[in-house]
Amino acid sequence: MYFLERNVSLRQTADDRKEAAKRSTLLFARTLMKNRPTSRVPQPSARPRQAGPRDRNPQYGYPYQTAQRGRNQQHLPPSGVRRPVKRKKKKAKRVGLAILFSLLAIICVLLIAGYFIKEHLLNQVQYVTDASNPTMINEDGSVVSLSDVATQTTNIEIPKFDYIHNILLIGIDSRDNSYASDGTGSRSDIMMILTIDEHSNTIKLTSIQRDCYADIPGYTKPQKINAAMAYGGPQLLMLVLQNELRMNIDQYAYVNFYHMSKIIDEVGGVRVNVSEEEKSFMPGQYDTGDCILDGDMAVVYARIRHLGNGDYDRSKRQVEILQSLLNSYMKMSLVKKTTVLDDVLGEIVTNMTKTDIENYAFTLIPKLTSPKIDYLQVPIDGYYNEGMYSDVTANEWSIRANWNGMIPLIQQHIFGQTYAFDPVNSIPGAPTVTPTPTPGDDPTGTGGA
């Protein structure tokens, strides 16, 4: 009896062990299933899924196979097989979107930076507003309203060409302490009319010699034309030129040409042709012929006056420097152009608006078909006399030009056509008989710039 009970007890113990081992195995399996990675294979749902094109077309991955037949059909991949995923296409799409967003971000940054750079450059210019009632100093030394003395009237209307912009460039020298902050106080050193033609995308320069006699409002006798700057500033000088040339000049800018040396250095110097005679006026210049001058030497070269034909040759040298400067500028990179513009615009005082400057500097000039400057020098050969005269001021050197004879030639140069005009007053001592140019003649006698 004892052995029988012992055998039963041993069997119960073995069964308990098996049951415990089974429970342990199940618990371990449940733990593994709970912690296993989530499969990309969709799990069976309570509701059977109908077979679709993905089940039949291998391009969507491994074709589902029927694991169970009957009413509750479920489509599952074979055991141990995971459905392939199109990762390469998704990855390529993500990379493409990243590149697109990066390009858009770069474009936005460039546009914002470009805007601020352009605003910085435009803010370098000193903008002035013309007085609504400008004044001047008349021959009695009194300050009078310009409108009270500018009484000249015309019968023939001066035409307006919207595509042509004439800007009076006035050169001053900061070394002369008699210049006021607005450019008045002394006579202008350089006078040029800059013409920008939007139709032909060209630039033209018309240089007027400062010793030319002209009628100035408020004075009974003709005066040297550059004296208008001292008597009434840029507005009076612009009015005098409009009267003598019978053309519209709406804008002006005066530039400190003595500070041009810094700008010339920025473009790497200017290329000019130095003669032996010119070299003698340039201390430190040892070469002749085709030379590259730095900023300081270029200013010395431009100021040579007592050589050859005086102011005429001096004007040619100035235009030669401007032409070389423009040639070098047009060949520069965008970054370098920005640096040069920063220096150039900082030397300008003008009655133009910021919009005008923006249009000229960033729209019209970049469209130039050629950096070549079409140049005309006034007075034109054959249309003037020069020498020492005493009829106005005792023993004064002056140029007496026939303005009526030159006006058609100036019109042709600037506008490409001539038009009728009211004659201007004759200057005492000017030639009365003028030559008749023939087609192909160069009226400047310089061969152009």
C-alpha positions as a Markdown table, in Angstrom:
| # | Residue | x | y | z |
|---|---|---|---|---|
| 1 | Met | 0.0 | 0.0 | 0.0 |
| 2 | Tyr | 2.9 | 2.2 | 0.8 |
| 3 | Phe | 4.5 | 1.7 | -2.6 |
| 4 | Leu | 1.2 | 2.3 | -4.4 |
| 5 | Glu | 0.7 | 5.7 | -2.7 |
| 6 | Arg | 4.4 | 6.6 | -3.4 |
| 7 | Asn | 4.0 | 5.8 | -7.1 |
| 8 | Val | 0.9 | 8.0 | -7.4 |
| 9 | Ser | 2.7 | 10.8 | -5.6 |
| 10 | Leu | 5.6 | 10.6 | -8.0 |
| 11 | Arg | 3.3 | 10.6 | -11.0 |
| 12 | Gln | 1.5 | 13.8 | -9.7 |
| 13 | Thr | 4.9 | 15.4 | -9.2 |
| 14 | Ala | 6.0 | 14.7 | -12.8 |
| 15 | Asp | 2.7 | 15.9 | -14.1 |
| 16 | Asp | 3.1 | 19.1 | -12.1 |
| 17 | Arg | 6.5 | 19.6 | -13.5 |
| 18 | Lys | 5.3 | 19.1 | -17.1 |
| 19 | Glu | 2.4 | 21.6 | -16.5 |
| 20 | Ala | 4.8 | 24.1 | -15.0 |
| 21 | Ala | 7.2 | 23.7 | -17.9 |
| 22 | Lys | 4.3 | 24.2 | -20.4 |
| 23 | Arg | 3.2 | 27.3 | -18.6 |
| 24 | Ser | 6.7 | 28.7 | -18.6 |
| 25 | Thr | 7.0 | 28.0 | -22.4 |
| 26 | Leu | 3.7 | 29.7 | -23.1 |
| 27 | Leu | 4.7 | 32.7 | -20.9 |
| 28 | Phe | 8.1 | 33.0 | -22.7 |
| 29 | Ala | 6.4 | 32.8 | -26.1 |
| 30 | Arg | 3.9 | 35.5 | -25.2 |
| 31 | Thr | 6.8 | 37.7 | -24.0 |
| 32 | Leu | 8.6 | 37.2 | -27.4 |
| 33 | Met | 5.4 | 38.0 | -29.3 |
| 34 | Lys | 4.8 | 41.1 | -27.2 |
| 35 | Asn | 8.3 | 42.5 | -27.8 |
| 36 | Arg | 8.8 | 41.5 | -31.4 |
| 37 | Pro | 9.2 | 44.3 | -34.1 |
| 38 | Thr | 6.0 | 45.4 | -35.7 |
| 39 | Ser | 5.7 | 43.8 | -39.2 |
| 40 | Arg | 4.8 | 45.8 | -42.3 |
| 41 | Val | 2.5 | 43.0 | -43.3 |
| 42 | Pro | -1.1 | 44.0 | -42.6 |
| 43 | Gln | -2.7 | 41.9 | -39.8 |
| 44 | Pro | -5.9 | 40.0 | -40.4 |
| 45 | Ser | -9.0 | 41.9 | -39.7 |
| 46 | Ala | -12.3 | 40.6 | -38.5 |
| 47 | Arg | -13.8 | 41.5 | -41.8 |
| 48 | Pro | -12.5 | 39.6 | -44.8 |
| 49 | Arg | -10.7 | 41.7 | -47.4 |
| 50 | Gln | -11.6 | 41.3 | -51.1 |
| 51 | Ala | -8.9 | 40.4 | -53.5 |
| 52 | Gly | -7.8 | 43.4 | -55.6 |
| 53 | Pro | -5.2 | 44.3 | -58.3 |
| 54 | Arg | -2.4 | 44.3 | -55.8 |
| 55 | Asp | -3.0 | 40.6 | -55.1 |
| 56 | Arg | -2.7 | 39.7 | -58.8 |
| 57 | Asn | 0.1 | 42.2 | -60.0 |
| 58 | Pro | 3.6 | 41.2 | -58.8 |
| 59 | Gln | 4.8 | 44.9 | -59.2 |
| 60 | Tyr | 3.1 | 45.7 | -55.9 |
| 61 | Gly | 5.1 | 43.2 | -54.0 |
| 62 | Tyr | 4.8 | 39.5 | -53.3 |
| 63 | Pro | 1.4 | 38.3 | -54.4 |
| 64 | Tyr | -0.9 | 37.4 | -51.5 |
| 65 | Gln | -1.9 | 33.8 | -51.3 |
| 66 | Thr | -5.0 | 32.3 | -49.8 |
| 67 | Ala | -4.3 | 30.9 | -46.4 |
| 68 | Gln | -7.8 | 29.7 | -45.7 |
| 69 | Arg | -10.7 | 28.9 | -47.9 |
| 70 | Gly | -14.3 | 29.4 | -47.1 |
| 71 | Arg | -16.5 | 32.4 | -46.1 |
| 72 | Asn | -13.8 | 34.0 | -44.0 |
| 73 | Gln | -11.2 | 34.2 | -46.7 |
| 74 | Gln | -8.1 | 36.2 | -45.7 |
| 75 | His | -5.2 | 37.1 | -48.0 |
| 76 | Leu | -1.9 | 36.8 | -46.3 |
| 77 | Pro | 1.7 | 36.2 | -47.5 |
| 78 | Pro | 3.2 | 32.9 | -47.0 |
| 79 | Ser | 4.6 | 32.3 | -43.5 |
| 80 | Gly | 8.0 | 33.9 | -43.0 |
| 81 | Val | 7.7 | 36.0 | -46.2 |
| 82 | Arg | 7.5 | 39.9 | -45.8 |
| 83 | Arg | 6.0 | 42.0 | -48.5 |
| 84 | Pro | 8.7 | 44.1 | -50.3 |
| 85 | Val | 8.3 | 47.9 | -50.0 |
| 86 | Lys | 9.2 | 50.4 | -52.8 |
| 87 | Arg | 11.7 | 52.3 | -50.6 |
| 88 | Lys | 14.0 | 53.6 | -53.4 |
| 89 | Lys | 11.1 | 55.5 | -55.1 |
| 90 | Lys | 10.0 | 57.1 | -51.8 |
| 91 | Lys | 13.6 | 58.0 | -50.9 |
| 92 | Ala | 14.2 | 59.6 | -54.3 |
| 93 | Lys | 11.0 | 61.6 | -53.9 |
| 94 | Arg | 12.1 | 62.8 | -50.5 |
| 95 | Val | 15.5 | 63.8 | -51.9 |
| 96 | Gly | 13.9 | 65.7 | -54.8 |
| 97 | Leu | 11.6 | 67.6 | -52.4 |
| 98 | Ala | 14.6 | 68.5 | -50.2 |
| 99 | Ile | 16.5 | 69.8 | -53.3 |
| 100 | Leu | 13.5 | 71.9 | -54.4 |
| 101 | Phe | 13.0 | 73.4 | -51.0 |
| 102 | Ser | 16.7 | 74.2 | -50.8 |
| 103 | Leu | 16.7 | 76.0 | -54.1 |
| 104 | Leu | 13.7 | 78.0 | -53.2 |
| 105 | Ala | 15.3 | 79.0 | -49.9 |
| 106 | Ile | 18.5 | 80.1 | -51.7 |
| 107 | Ile | 16.5 | 82.1 | -54.2 |
| 108 | Cys | 14.6 | 83.9 | -51.4 |
| 109 | Val | 17.9 | 84.6 | -49.6 |
| 110 | Leu | 19.5 | 86.0 | -52.8 |
| 111 | Leu | 16.4 | 88.2 | -53.5 |
| 112 | Ile | 16.4 | 89.6 | -50.0 |
| 113 | Ala | 20.1 | 90.2 | -50.0 |
| 114 | Gly | 19.9 | 91.8 | -53.5 |
| 115 | Tyr | 17.2 | 94.1 | -52.3 |
| 116 | Phe | 19.2 | 95.3 | -49.3 |
| 117 | Ile | 22.4 | 95.7 | -51.4 |
| 118 | Lys | 20.5 | 97.8 | -54.0 |
| 119 | Glu | 19.0 | 99.9 | -51.3 |
| 120 | His | 22.4 | 100.4 | -49.7 |
| 121 | Leu | 23.9 | 101.5 | -53.0 |
| 122 | Leu | 21.0 | 103.9 | -53.8 |
| 123 | Asn | 21.3 | 105.4 | -50.3 |
| 124 | Gln | 24.9 | 106.4 | -51.0 |
| 125 | Val | 23.6 | 109.2 | -53.4 |
| 126 | Gln | 23.0 | 112.6 | -51.9 |
| 127 | Tyr | 19.5 | 113.6 | -53.1 |
| 128 | Val | 18.6 | 117.3 | -53.2 |
| 129 | Thr | 15.2 | 118.8 | -53.9 |
| 130 | Asp | 15.1 | 121.9 | -56.2 |
| 131 | Ala | 13.9 | 125.0 | -54.5 |
| 132 | Ser | 10.4 | 125.9 | -55.7 |
| 133 | Asn | 11.5 | 129.5 | -56.0 |
| 134 | Pro | 15.3 | 129.5 | -56.6 |
| 135 | Thr | 17.4 | 132.6 | -56.3 |
| 136 | Met | 20.5 | 133.9 | -57.8 |
| 137 | Ile | 23.0 | 136.8 | -57.5 |
| 138 | Asn | 22.5 | 139.4 | -60.3 |
| 139 | Glu | 25.1 | 141.9 | -61.7 |
| 140 | Asp | 24.3 | 144.4 | -58.9 |
| 141 | Gly | 25.2 | 141.8 | -56.3 |
| 142 | Ser | 21.7 | 141.5 | -55.1 |
| 143 | Val | 19.9 | 138.2 | -54.4 |
| 144 | Val | 16.9 | 138.0 | -56.7 |
| 145 | Ser | 14.3 | 135.4 | -57.6 |
| 146 | Leu | 15.3 | 133.4 | -60.7 |
| 147 | Ser | 11.8 | 133.6 | -62.0 |
| 148 | Asp | 12.0 | 137.4 | -62.0 |
| 149 | Val | 15.0 | 137.6 | -64.3 |
| 150 | Ala | 14.5 | 134.5 | -66.4 |
| 151 | Thr | 12.0 | 136.2 | -68.7 |
| 152 | Gln | 13.1 | 134.8 | -72.1 |
| 153 | Thr | 10.2 | 133.4 | -74.1 |
| 154 | Thr | 10.1 | 131.3 | -77.3 |
| 155 | Asn | 7.5 | 130.8 | -80.0 |
| 156 | Ile | 8.5 | 127.3 | -81.2 |
| 157 | Glu | 7.9 | 124.6 | -78.6 |
| 158 | Ile | 11.0 | 122.5 | -77.8 |
| 159 | Pro | 10.1 | 118.8 | -78.5 |
| 160 | Lys | 10.3 | 116.2 | -75.8 |
| 161 | Phe | 11.6 | 112.7 | -76.5 |
| 162 | Asp | 10.5 | 110.3 | -73.8 |
| 163 | Tyr | 13.1 | 107.7 | -74.7 |
| 164 | Ile | 16.0 | 110.2 | -74.5 |
| 165 | His | 17.3 | 111.3 | -71.1 |
| 166 | Asn | 19.6 | 114.4 | -70.9 |
| 167 | Ile | 21.5 | 114.8 | -67.7 |
| 168 | Leu | 23.8 | 117.7 | -67.0 |
| 169 | Leu | 27.0 | 116.5 | -65.4 |
| 170 | Ile | 28.9 | 119.2 | -63.5 |
| 171 | Gly | 32.4 | 118.6 | -62.3 |
| 172 | Ile | 33.6 | 120.3 | -59.2 |
| 173 | Asp | 37.0 | 120.2 | -57.4 |
| 174 | Ser | 36.8 | 119.7 | -53.6 |
| 175 | Arg | 40.3 | 121.2 | -53.2 |
| 176 | Asp | 38.8 | 124.7 | -53.9 |
| 177 | Asn | 37.5 | 125.8 | -50.5 |
| 178 | Ser | 35.2 | 128.4 | -52.2 |
| 179 | Tyr | 32.8 | 125.6 | -53.1 |
| 180 | Ala | 29.7 | 125.4 | -50.9 |
| 181 | Ser | 28.2 | 122.1 | -49.8 |
| 182 | Asp | 25.6 | 122.3 | -52.6 |
| 183 | Gly | 28.2 | 122.8 | -55.3 |
| 184 | Thr | 27.8 | 126.6 | -55.6 |
| 185 | Gly | 30.2 | 129.3 | -54.7 |
| 186 | Ser | 32.6 | 129.0 | -57.6 |
| 187 | Arg | 32.6 | 128.2 | -61.2 |
| 188 | Ser | 32.1 | 124.7 | -62.5 |
| 189 | Asp | 35.2 | 123.0 | -63.7 |
| 190 | Ile | 33.6 | 120.5 | -66.1 |
| 191 | Met | 30.2 | 120.7 | -68.0 |
| 192 | Met | 28.9 | 117.7 | -69.9 |
| 193 | Ile | 25.5 | 116.6 | -71.1 |
| 194 | Leu | 25.1 | 112.8 | -70.6 |
| 195 | Thr | 22.5 | 111.4 | -73.0 |
| 196 | Ile | 21.0 | 108.0 | -72.5 |
| 197 | Asp | 19.1 | 106.7 | -75.5 |
| 198 | Glu | 16.7 | 103.9 | -74.7 |
| 199 | His | 15.9 | 103.1 | -78.3 |
| 200 | Ser | 19.5 | 102.5 | -79.4 |
| 201 | Asn | 20.8 | 101.6 | -75.9 |
| 202 | Thr | 23.7 | 104.0 | -76.3 |
| 203 | Ile | 25.4 | 106.7 | -74.3 |
| 204 | Lys | 26.4 | 110.1 | -75.7 |
| 205 | Leu | 28.5 | 112.9 | -74.2 |
| 206 | Thr | 28.4 | 116.5 | -75.2 |
| 207 | Ser | 31.1 | 118.6 | -73.6 |
| 208 | Ile | 30.7 | 122.3 | -73.3 |
| 209 | Gln | 33.8 | 124.4 | -72.9 |
| 210 | Arg | 33.6 | 126.5 | -69.7 |
| 211 | Asp | 35.1 | 129.7 | -71.4 |
| 212 | Cys | 32.2 | 129.9 | -73.9 |
| 213 | Tyr | 30.3 | 133.1 | -73.7 |
| 214 | Ala | 26.5 | 132.8 | -73.2 |
| 215 | Asp | 23.6 | 135.0 | -72.0 |
| 216 | Ile | 22.9 | 134.6 | -68.3 |
| 217 | Pro | 19.6 | 135.9 | -66.8 |
| 218 | Gly | 20.2 | 139.0 | -64.6 |
| 219 | Tyr | 23.2 | 140.2 | -66.6 |
| 220 | Thr | 23.1 | 142.7 | -69.5 |
| 221 | Lys | 26.2 | 141.4 | -71.2 |
| 222 | Pro | 27.2 | 137.8 | -72.0 |
| 223 | Gln | 29.3 | 136.0 | -69.4 |
| 224 | Lys | 31.4 | 132.8 | -69.4 |
| 225 | Ile | 29.0 | 130.0 | -69.2 |
| 226 | Asn | 30.6 | 128.4 | -66.1 |
| 227 | Ala | 29.9 | 131.5 | -64.1 |
| 228 | Ala | 26.3 | 130.5 | -63.9 |
| 229 | Met | 27.2 | 127.9 | -61.3 |
| 230 | Ala | 28.7 | 130.6 | -59.1 |
| 231 | Tyr | 25.7 | 133.0 | -59.6 |
| 232 | Gly | 22.9 | 130.6 | -59.0 |
| 233 | Gly | 24.0 | 127.0 | -58.7 |
| 234 | Pro | 23.0 | 124.0 | -60.8 |
| 235 | Gln | 19.5 | 125.3 | -61.5 |
| 236 | Leu | 20.8 | 128.5 | -63.1 |
| 237 | Leu | 23.5 | 126.6 | -65.1 |
| 238 | Met | 20.9 | 124.1 | -66.4 |
| 239 | Leu | 18.6 | 127.0 | -67.4 |
| 240 | Val | 21.4 | 128.8 | -69.3 |
| 241 | Leu | 22.3 | 125.6 | -71.3 |
| 242 | Gln | 18.7 | 124.9 | -72.1 |
| 243 | Asn | 18.3 | 128.5 | -73.5 |
| 244 | Glu | 21.5 | 128.4 | -75.5 |
| 245 | Leu | 21.0 | 124.9 | -76.9 |
| 246 | Arg | 17.2 | 125.0 | -77.3 |
| 247 | Met | 16.7 | 121.6 | -75.7 |
| 248 | Asn | 15.3 | 120.1 | -72.6 |
| 249 | Ile | 17.6 | 119.2 | -69.7 |
| 250 | Asp | 15.5 | 118.2 | -66.7 |
| 251 | Gln | 18.1 | 116.6 | -64.4 |
| 252 | Tyr | 21.6 | 117.3 | -63.2 |
| 253 | Ala | 24.2 | 115.7 | -61.1 |
| 254 | Tyr | 27.5 | 117.2 | -59.9 |
| 255 | Val | 30.4 | 115.0 | -59.1 |
| 256 | Asn | 33.6 | 115.6 | -57.2 |
| 257 | Phe | 36.0 | 114.5 | -59.9 |
| 258 | Tyr | 39.0 | 114.9 | -57.6 |
| 259 | His | 37.7 | 111.8 | -55.7 |
| 260 | Met | 37.5 | 109.8 | -58.9 |
| 261 | Ser | 41.0 | 108.5 | -58.2 |
| 262 | Lys | 39.6 | 106.0 | -55.7 |
| 263 | Ile | 37.1 | 104.7 | -58.3 |
| 264 | Ile | 39.8 | 104.4 | -61.0 |
| 265 | Asp | 41.8 | 102.3 | -58.6 |
| 266 | Glu | 38.8 | 100.1 | -58.0 |
| 267 | Val | 38.7 | 99.1 | -61.7 |
| 268 | Gly | 42.4 | 98.5 | -61.9 |
| 269 | Gly | 43.4 | 101.8 | -63.5 |
| 270 | Val | 42.6 | 103.4 | -66.9 |
| 271 | Arg | 44.3 | 102.9 | -70.2 |
| 272 | Val | 45.3 | 106.1 | -72.0 |
| 273 | Asn | 47.8 | 107.3 | -74.6 |
| 274 | Val | 50.4 | 109.6 | -73.0 |
| 275 | Ser | 52.5 | 111.9 | -75.2 |
| 276 | Glu | 56.0 | 113.1 | -74.5 |
| 277 | Glu | 54.6 | 116.6 | -73.9 |
| 278 | Glu | 51.9 | 115.3 | -71.5 |
| 279 | Lys | 54.5 | 113.3 | -69.6 |
| 280 | Ser | 56.3 | 116.5 | -68.7 |
| 281 | Phe | 53.2 | 117.7 | -66.7 |
| 282 | Met | 53.0 | 114.4 | -64.8 |
| 283 | Pro | 55.7 | 114.0 | -62.1 |
| 284 | Gly | 56.5 | 110.4 | -61.6 |
| 285 | Gln | 55.2 | 109.2 | -65.0 |
| 286 | Tyr | 58.1 | 107.6 | -66.9 |
| 287 | Asp | 56.2 | 105.8 | -69.7 |
| 288 | Thr | 54.7 | 107.2 | -72.9 |
| 289 | Gly | 52.3 | 105.7 | -75.4 |
| 290 | Asp | 49.7 | 103.2 | -74.4 |
| 291 | Cys | 49.8 | 103.3 | -70.5 |
| 292 | Ile | 47.7 | 102.2 | -67.6 |
| 293 | Leu | 47.4 | 105.0 | -65.0 |
| 294 | Asp | 46.4 | 104.6 | -61.4 |
| 295 | Gly | 43.9 | 106.9 | -59.8 |
| 296 | Asp | 46.2 | 109.7 | -58.7 |
| 297 | Met | 48.1 | 109.8 | -62.0 |
| 298 | Ala | 44.8 | 109.7 | -64.0 |
| 299 | Val | 43.5 | 112.8 | -62.1 |
| 300 | Val | 46.8 | 114.6 | -62.9 |
| 301 | Tyr | 46.5 | 113.6 | -66.6 |
| 302 | Ala | 42.9 | 114.8 | -66.7 |
| 303 | Arg | 43.8 | 118.2 | -65.3 |
| 304 | Ile | 46.5 | 119.1 | -67.8 |
| 305 | Arg | 45.4 | 122.4 | -69.3 |
| 306 | His | 48.3 | 124.5 | -70.4 |
| 307 | Leu | 49.3 | 122.3 | -73.3 |
| 308 | Gly | 48.3 | 122.1 | -76.9 |
| 309 | Asn | 44.8 | 123.5 | -77.5 |
| 310 | Gly | 44.1 | 124.2 | -73.9 |
| 311 | Asp | 40.6 | 123.2 | -72.7 |
| 312 | Tyr | 39.8 | 121.3 | -75.9 |
| 313 | Asp | 42.6 | 118.8 | -75.4 |
| 314 | Arg | 41.8 | 118.8 | -71.7 |
| 315 | Ser | 38.3 | 117.7 | -72.4 |
| 316 | Lys | 39.5 | 115.0 | -74.8 |
| 317 | Arg | 41.7 | 113.6 | -72.0 |
| 318 | Gln | 38.8 | 113.6 | -69.6 |
| 319 | Val | 36.5 | 111.8 | -72.0 |
| 320 | Glu | 39.4 | 109.3 | -72.7 |
| 321 | Ile | 39.5 | 108.5 | -69.0 |
| 322 | Leu | 35.7 | 108.1 | -68.8 |
| 323 | Gln | 35.7 | 105.8 | -71.8 |
| 324 | Ser | 38.4 | 103.6 | -70.4 |
| 325 | Leu | 36.6 | 103.6 | -67.0 |
| 326 | Leu | 33.4 | 102.5 | -68.6 |
| 327 | Asn | 35.2 | 99.8 | -70.7 |
| 328 | Ser | 36.8 | 98.3 | -67.5 |
| 329 | Tyr | 33.5 | 98.5 | -65.6 |
| 330 | Met | 31.5 | 96.6 | -68.2 |
| 331 | Lys | 34.0 | 93.7 | -68.1 |
| 332 | Met | 33.9 | 93.4 | -64.3 |
| 333 | Ser | 32.1 | 90.7 | -62.3 |
| 334 | Leu | 28.8 | 91.5 | -60.5 |
| 335 | Val | 30.5 | 91.7 | -57.1 |
| 336 | Lys | 33.2 | 94.1 | -58.4 |
| 337 | Lys | 30.6 | 96.2 | -60.2 |
| 338 | Thr | 28.7 | 96.5 | -56.9 |
| 339 | Thr | 31.9 | 97.7 | -55.1 |
| 340 | Val | 32.6 | 100.3 | -57.8 |
| 341 | Leu | 29.0 | 101.6 | -57.8 |
| 342 | Asp | 29.2 | 102.0 | -54.1 |
| 343 | Asp | 32.1 | 104.4 | -54.6 |
| 344 | Val | 30.7 | 106.2 | -57.6 |
| 345 | Leu | 27.2 | 106.8 | -56.2 |
| 346 | Gly | 28.8 | 108.1 | -53.0 |
| 347 | Glu | 30.3 | 111.0 | -55.0 |
| 348 | Ile | 27.1 | 112.2 | -56.6 |
| 349 | Val | 24.8 | 115.0 | -55.6 |
| 350 | Thr | 21.6 | 115.2 | -57.8 |
| 351 | Asn | 18.1 | 116.4 | -58.1 |
| 352 | Met | 17.1 | 113.0 | -59.6 |
| 353 | Thr | 14.9 | 110.7 | -57.5 |
| 354 | Lys | 16.0 | 107.3 | -56.2 |
| 355 | Thr | 13.7 | 105.7 | -58.8 |
| 356 | Asp | 15.6 | 107.5 | -61.6 |
| 357 | Ile | 19.0 | 106.5 | -60.3 |
| 358 | Glu | 17.8 | 102.9 | -59.9 |
| 359 | Asn | 16.5 | 102.9 | -63.5 |
| 360 | Tyr | 19.7 | 104.3 | -64.9 |
| 361 | Ala | 22.2 | 102.2 | -62.9 |
| 362 | Phe | 20.4 | 98.9 | -62.8 |
| 363 | Thr | 18.3 | 98.8 | -65.9 |
| 364 | Leu | 19.5 | 101.1 | -68.7 |
| 365 | Ile | 23.3 | 101.0 | -68.3 |
| 366 | Pro | 23.3 | 97.1 | -68.2 |
| 367 | Lys | 21.4 | 97.1 | -71.5 |
| 368 | Leu | 24.1 | 99.1 | -73.4 |
| 369 | Thr | 24.9 | 97.5 | -76.7 |
| 370 | Ser | 28.4 | 98.8 | -76.5 |
| 371 | Pro | 30.5 | 100.7 | -73.9 |
| 372 | Lys | 31.6 | 103.1 | -76.6 |
| 373 | Ile | 30.8 | 106.7 | -75.8 |
| 374 | Asp | 29.6 | 108.9 | -78.8 |
| 375 | Tyr | 31.3 | 112.2 | -78.1 |
| 376 | Leu | 30.8 | 115.8 | -79.3 |
| 377 | Gln | 32.8 | 118.8 | -78.2 |
| 378 | Val | 31.2 | 122.2 | -78.1 |
| 379 | Pro | 32.1 | 124.7 | -79.6 |
| 380 | Ile | 32.5 | 122.9 | -82.9 |
| 381 | Asp | 35.3 | 123.7 | -85.2 |
| 382 | Gly | 34.5 | 126.5 | -87.5 |
| 383 | Tyr | 31.7 | 127.9 | -85.4 |
| 384 | Tyr | 33.7 | 130.0 | -82.9 |
| 385 | Asn | 36.5 | 132.5 | -82.4 |
| 386 | Glu | 38.7 | 132.7 | -79.3 |
| 387 | Gly | 41.3 | 135.0 | -77.9 |
| 388 | Met | 41.8 | 138.0 | -75.5 |
| 389 | Tyr | 38.8 | 140.4 | -75.4 |
| 390 | Ser | 38.1 | 143.6 | -73.4 |
| 391 | Asp | 34.5 | 144.4 | -74.4 |
| 392 | Val | 33.1 | 142.7 | -71.3 |
| 393 | Thr | 36.0 | 142.3 | -69.0 |
| 394 | Ala | 39.4 | 143.8 | -69.7 |
| 395 | Asn | 42.0 | 141.4 | -71.2 |
| 396 | Glu | 39.9 | 138.3 | -70.6 |
| 397 | Trp | 40.4 | 135.1 | -72.6 |
| 398 | Ser | 37.1 | 133.8 | -73.9 |
| 399 | Ile | 35.4 | 131.8 | -76.6 |
| 400 | Arg | 32.8 | 133.5 | -78.8 |
| 401 | Ala | 30.6 | 130.8 | -80.4 |
| 402 | Asn | 27.9 | 130.9 | -83.0 |
| 403 | Trp | 25.2 | 129.0 | -81.1 |
| 404 | Asn | 22.6 | 129.2 | -83.9 |
| 405 | Gly | 25.0 | 127.6 | -86.3 |
| 406 | Met | 25.9 | 124.7 | -83.9 |
| 407 | Ile | 22.3 | 123.9 | -82.6 |
| 408 | Pro | 21.4 | 121.7 | -85.6 |
| 409 | Leu | 24.6 | 119.8 | -85.3 |
| 410 | Ile | 24.0 | 119.3 | -81.6 |
| 411 | Gln | 20.4 | 118.2 | -82.3 |
| 412 | Gln | 21.6 | 115.6 | -84.8 |
| 413 | His | 24.2 | 114.3 | -82.3 |
| 414 | Ile | 21.8 | 113.9 | -79.4 |
| 415 | Phe | 18.4 | 113.2 | -81.0 |
| 416 | Gly | 19.4 | 111.8 | -84.4 |
| 417 | Gln | 17.3 | 114.5 | -86.1 |
| 418 | Thr | 16.9 | 118.2 | -86.3 |
| 419 | Tyr | 13.9 | 120.4 | -85.5 |
| 420 | Ala | 13.0 | 124.1 | -85.8 |
| 421 | Phe | 14.0 | 126.4 | -83.0 |
| 422 | Asp | 13.8 | 130.1 | -82.1 |
| 423 | Pro | 17.2 | 131.8 | -82.7 |
| 424 | Val | 19.3 | 132.7 | -79.7 |
| 425 | Asn | 21.0 | 136.0 | -79.2 |
| 426 | Ser | 24.3 | 136.5 | -81.1 |
| 427 | Ile | 27.5 | 136.6 | -79.1 |
| 428 | Pro | 29.7 | 139.6 | -79.9 |
| 429 | Gly | 32.9 | 138.5 | -81.7 |
| 430 | Ala | 31.4 | 135.2 | -82.8 |
| 431 | Pro | 31.7 | 134.2 | -86.5 |
| 432 | Thr | 28.6 | 135.2 | -88.6 |
| 433 | Val | 29.4 | 132.9 | -91.5 |
| 434 | Thr | 29.4 | 129.3 | -90.6 |
| 435 | Pro | 30.6 | 126.3 | -92.6 |
| 436 | Thr | 28.1 | 123.9 | -94.1 |
| 437 | Pro | 29.0 | 120.3 | -93.0 |
| 438 | Thr | 28.9 | 117.6 | -95.7 |
| 439 | Pro | 27.6 | 114.1 | -95.0 |
| 440 | Gly | 30.3 | 112.0 | -93.3 |
| 441 | Asp | 32.1 | 115.0 | -91.9 |
| 442 | Asp | 33.1 | 114.8 | -88.2 |
| 443 | Pro | 31.9 | 118.2 | -86.9 |
| 444 | Thr | 34.0 | 117.8 | -83.7 |
| 445 | Gly | 37.2 | 117.6 | -85.6 |
| 446 | Thr | 38.2 | 114.9 | -83.1 |
| 447 | Gly | 37.2 | 111.7 | -84.8 |
| 448 | Gly | 34.9 | 110.8 | -81.9 |
| 449 | Ala | 35.8 | 109.2 | -78.6 |
